[in-house]
Amino acid sequence: MITVASLATAGVVLAFATFVLRKDVRTIWVTYRSWLIMAVLVLGFVFAGRVAVIVGVTLLAVFGFKEFARATGLYQDWWMTGAGYAGIVATGVTSLIGHPRGMEPGTGWYGMFVALPVFVIAVILLIPILRNRVHGQLQLMSLTIVGFIYIGWMFGHLGFLANALNAYGYLLYVVFATELNDVAAFTFGKLFGRHQFRSEISPRKTWEGAIGAFAVSLALPWVMRFSFPDFGVWRLILTGVIVGVGGQLGDLSISVIKRDVGIKDMGATIPGHGGLLDRIDSLIYVAPLFFHMAGYSYGLR
Amino acid sequence: MNEWRYEPAQDLDQPVVERLRRFPREPDMSVYAVRSLAALACRGWLKLYHRMEIAGREHLPRDGSFVMVANHASHLDVLCLLAALPLRRLHHAFPAAAHDYFFVSAPRLAVAAIFVNALPFERQIHLRQSLELCRQLLANPGNILILFPEGTRTQTGEIGAFRPGVGWLLAGTEIPVLPCRLEGCYQALPKGACWPRPYRLRLAIGAPRTYPRAEPHAVADDLRQVIYEMH
């Protein structure tokens, strides 16, 4: 039943992706081609199973963190960058292994996963002490902590979501809905955009785009109800709100960093999109919020 | 409150291939890791398959920038010279590689930039800019420049004439240069061969020399003579 539902989701995902993107093909076909490749990759990883998803999310986080480090200049300090990477790998490992005492395997180590920032931040604070350094350390520590929390841990909730009973439905929905929310914001903004939304942070974002995207995100859970068969009315509304608001917030939170540093894109990894981080930024809020919303009422297992 | 200063990577907006092509390259943890592992594997290969011998390691300066100059017969040459260096200096060793050969196609570029850490050297046009690049490199402390002053691999196994570029770089400076003599590389992997034969390789590193008062041409000739007489 879930498999059928997820397969149908995949079909819808592809159909939607193709439909939405064909409009752009004349103007920016590079962007379109990158979308197609990404869609295939995401589907491949999700259907390859739990381990593949967790490994894939961890790799995305590692390379996302690398872009963040290169953009902020953190990359020149190998100790801090290394601590960030180690934290991200630890996030992946706690998603992968079970609780050491009992519990069924393949469920992830929830307690450790949630408490992980304590340990990673402790290690980051320890580095200047071990190296006996003062100068510029506050900036380095802060950057590493922000990078790890945003990209490693908050985004890493997507990997832990693979432990859910209904993992395929959740994962495909979250990724698809968030990206659709992005595209909708862009499209509505282009069509009706008049009033700037956060003029200081991202001049191209408009109220019209944000509201349009929010409406699309609110409607989508009802259309794709088969992704989460056990959700009631309130959960469906919450899902819509989380994706609609969280997607925009994630985008803006990375834009704040970019604007402060003074760069346009985080990198040039994906042709037509900019850096990896420019594409996954919307998931930074959505992943943990959706994760806890779904886990709170039903338990992921 | 003081404002934070961010120093984004210079090559932030460039795709990976362009990032590898530019010089100086930004430090990259994954590239360094791959390079170190490859260097270890390469040292093992040279030791076991080619039974490589290195003489004169004690001549390598502990710190400071210096130049290594060697005769050139094979692609193995640069691997032998890199194998003589301590691993921690590997990422500060820059073999000058022909721009028109190594920096054109993506696979060669990847090998040159990732494994060998090559400096793109324009041997026909823009020679002056390339030498200027080398000069800047040596002005920073702790860099090692590896040069093959013949400018190409020998066709006959004999040591060809040294081009004066190396002289332009060294004449009138206190930069130490280590003459290095490579033997066996021509037999093991000559120009045009695609797989190395298990010939014994030998690298002799000579004592450092400086040329504070010399003509560029004389420097090149002198280095060739020294290497020719080494064994």
HADDOCK unambig.tbl for C-alpha pairs under 7 A between the chains (distance, minus, plus):
assign (segid A and resid 70 and name CA) (segid B and resid 8 and name CA) 5.74 0.50 0.50
assign (segid A and resid 70 and name CA) (segid B and resid 9 and name CA) 5.29 0.50 0.50
assign (segid A and resid 71 and name CA) (segid B and resid 8 and name CA) 4.42 0.50 0.50
assign (segid A and resid 71 and name CA) (segid B and resid 9 and name CA) 6.10 0.50 0.50
assign (segid A and resid 71 and name CA) (segid B and resid 12 and name CA) 6.87 0.50 0.50
assign (segid A and resid 72 and name CA) (segid B and resid 6 and name CA) 5.39 0.50 0.50
assign (segid A and resid 72 and name CA) (segid B and resid 7 and name CA) 6.03 0.50 0.50
assign (segid A and resid 72 and name CA) (segid B and resid 8 and name CA) 5.08 0.50 0.50
assign (segid A and resid 73 and name CA) (segid B and resid 6 and name CA) 5.73 0.50 0.50
assign (segid A and resid 73 and name CA) (segid B and resid 7 and name CA) 4.48 0.50 0.50
assign (segid A and resid 73 and name CA) (segid B and resid 8 and name CA) 4.64 0.50 0.50
assign (segid A and resid 73 and name CA) (segid B and resid 9 and name CA) 6.35 0.50 0.50
assign (segid A and resid 261 and name CA) (segid B and resid 6 and name CA) 6.11 0.50 0.50
assign (segid A and resid 267 and name CA) (segid B and resid 12 and name CA) 5.32 0.50 0.50
assign (segid A and resid 267 and name CA) (segid B and resid 13 and name CA) 5.22 0.50 0.50
assign (segid A and resid 268 and name CA) (segid B and resid 13 and name CA) 5.35 0.50 0.50
assign (segid A and resid 268 and name CA) (segid B and resid 14 and name CA) 5.61 0.50 0.50
assign (segid A and resid 268 and name CA) (segid B and resid 15 and name CA) 5.09 0.50 0.50
assign (segid A and resid 269 and name CA) (segid B and resid 15 and name CA) 6.08 0.50 0.50
